[in-house]
Each structure stands twice: as structure tokens, then as C-alpha cells.
Amino acid sequence: MEPALSTEALDESALYSLVRRETRDADEQAACLRDWDQVYEQLSPGQFEGRFMEVWFRGIQLFREVTNQSVHEEGLMRAGDRVLGVPVAMQGQGYFCGRPISPDAIMTMRGGDELDFRAPEHFDIVAVSVPVEVLTRYATEIEHRDIERELQEVAVLQATKSAVHEFRGFLLTALESVSRTPAMLQYPAMQKGLEHALLSSVVKAVGQTDDSRATASPTARHAIVSRAQDYMREHIEEPLTVEDLCRVLGVSRRTLQYSFQEVLQLNPVSYLRAMRLNGARRMLKSADPQRHSVQDIAARWGFWHLSHFANDYRRMFGELPSETLRSSAHPARTV
């Protein structure tokens, strides 16, 4: 695995950074985005592998994120920004803020909005996050458009295929170009030119919607899943059953199963197990092996059968819980 690479210019007149990382853990991946407060729960079993690249300058984040496992992402993006992202590759369907996404969808949210995203397996996304004030001023002065009004309550922008292709291609080209020669960003004129090109691409993408496809509203099944997730988190250490959830939510077993399958590609029992496994993993990574045991941590997260817990854990994360606990005493050093 390549070591993390971080390049930063300290010249206040042209501050910029380029970061490349490869990760082996969903939490490491979640921490890559600067100033985002998010949690990733791994849903599909297997060793997690992720890649991340970010170019930052003038308050703009241009980034690409690749994950091999299905992940449920929650949290808050950087305050004061507007982000637009488009898939580069994906295996299966994802769900973003209650809307199904396809390879031809542009996802967007504003700082302060809650992130709720189920990324499918082998997901690759490129995105740009820009200060709302900068984007609004550019759209008003250059295009005479109120872009924030256009994007109000929009989570998945159904743009034309040609618009998505052009937007995706531009972001990838810009990211690749800067990553090859990051020193070009030491020049304020270069930063200004790239900033305007990115703002122009965002405004253009938003303006080329496909009127034949109305923006999808959150599905009824997503609402059921959201309520179930809230209840699960509040009772994470209790031995919840499908019947418990059906009673609390007032829905049938079939409705609950179909809802989870559509939104998360998992049944309720498997999702609850995944949440607990992720919670146990975080605790194992931060625990002191001299003071804590795998058995204690497993019990705290509701796993009463230690061998089943170890098997489920290894299937999900590609290592035994005892290996995670041992590695917590010798954390990897970032280069």
C-alpha cells in the first residue's frame, strides 16, 4: 500500500494542498475529507480498500473517492459550501438522501444538510465543493441566475446524459492535471483560472436538466428505513428483532424487509449486525489490549456468542477481532 502523500504550500498568497491516500478501513476513509464530520458503516463483507485524492485551494475542494465495499455514510459536510458529485463507476444502485442514484445522476447538498448515502460496492465518485457565497456571486454576476434557488430541496439532479458526461469529464481532467503538476497552484493566476473554470462547469451542469425526468422525491421505503435506523441507534446494545421494529414502526415484516432491501441492499437483521460490528471495530481500534479483551467488547455490543462474533467480524473486515485489538497497541505511522 502506498503511503499517504500530502503536499502543501505555505505561501499565504497561494495556499493549496494535494492529498493522496490509500485506506484499509472505513473510518480512515471517512476521515479523509477535510472539515467534513461523517461516519462510514461498512455493509458488505470483505477487506475494505479505499483511495482518496483531494486538491484544495481558495476554499475549493476537488476530490475523488473510491471504495470497494458497500458503505453507509452519515454526517455533515463542510459548513458554508455547496458540493456536487457524479459517479465515475458503480456496481449496483445507490441511495442518496432518499433518492435512488444511477451513473447519470449528479448528487448535491449544502453545508448544514445531513448526509445520508448508501454507496454501492466498487463505487468511484468525483466531486467539487465550493463556498456558497462564491458560487452564488459567480452565477449571479456572470450567468444572471439564482443557482441556490434552482437547487433548493434538490438532492439528485437529473441532468441530461451529455451534461453529466461533460461535467464528470471536466472534474476528472482538472483533478488529474493538478495532481501531475501541483506546483502550478502556487501561482494566484492559475488558481483564479481553475476556480472560474470549475464554477462555470457547476453552473452549466445545473442548467442542463432533463425535463422529461422529474427530480425524484424521497421514497416511502426510505422514510421507513430512516425511522428504523434511528430506533436501532437508540437501542444498539439491545437484542432487537424484526418483530420489535415492526411493532415500533407499525409496519408489516414484508414491508420492513422490502424497504431495507431497496434502500440498503440488506435485510434489517443484517444491517443491525453490520452496525454492531462497525461499533465493535471502532472500540477495538481504540482499546488498550492490557485493559480490555475481545470478549468484553463483543459483549458490550450485544454479541454473546464469541466464536460467531469472531467469524462474522473476520468475514466483514478481513481480520480477526484479536488482530484489530493487538494492532491498536501499535498504530500505523502516517508517512
Helices and strands as residue ranges (DSSP letters): E 5-9, G 12-14, E 16-23, H 26-30, E 37-42, E 50-57, E 60-67, E 71-76, E 81-91, E 94-96, E 99-101, E 106-110, E 114-119, E 121-131, H 132-138, I 139-143, H 147-150, E 156-157, H 161-180, G 182-186, H 188-207, H 220-234, H 242-249, H 253-264, H 268-286, H 294-300, H 306-317, H 321-327
